[in-house]
Amino acid sequence: MSTIVLIPARMASTRLPGKPLADIAGMPMILHVAQRARESGLGRVAVATDAPEVAEVVRRDGFEAVMTRSNHPSGSDRIYEALGALDPNRSVDVIVNVQGDLPTIDPAAIRAVLKPFENKATDIATLGVEIVRDEEKTNPNVVKIVGSPLSPTRLRALYFTRATAPWGDGPLYHHIGLYAYRRPALERFVALPASALEQRERLEQLRALETGMRIDAELIRSVPLGVDTPEDLERARKILAG
């Protein structure tokens, strides 16, 4: 399969404005993410942004950047526009969406998201981690995967929720918002209207499940740090300082 890694990056973050260019260990955050995507070895890497200053920084460091509209409702819509600009001949089969606020992500985790495509029935692949801290089990900011086990390292996703689920004894799984789409699945997904459960839970992946698309999750060992707040940024700086 021909694969491209696309990194959506916008400057207008509510909790941390301008975060793609936030300095971490002497380098803008978006470049940390791009370098880790390149180290994954999956192939072509490009940043999709609505900010000329982000595109300039990315290109100056030798990466591709593509300008996209500023009014996209989600990162999925942004990468779809970028895909059309970068691959007009439709040679790409799989699109990996790596969020631009994951500066500490392990390149091996990016590679792992392709493993569910061993099953040809899988439309969208994503990642999960078993929750080990009790406070995260009830935290609505920690999105949970409710899934049917396919193997020790894979789930078929049946639902995603901010609630504590499923009920009863057994592991709970934290969803990591890194996705891989087969091209027809991405095209279908962005053409769909927002669904009822998507709007209620504020989780766009439910749109795919509600329309009958299949999402499988590969389980990895640790949650990458997502930088959403000034406190997260300080944590990332400490992690990458050495």
Helices and strands as residue ranges (DSSP letters): E 3-9, G 19-21, E 23-24, E 27-28, H 29-39, E 44-49, H 52-60, E 64-67, H 75-86, E 94-97, H 107-112, G 115-118, E 124-130, H 134-137, E 144-151, E 154-161, E 173-182, H 183-191, H 196-201, H 205-210, E 215-219, H 230-240
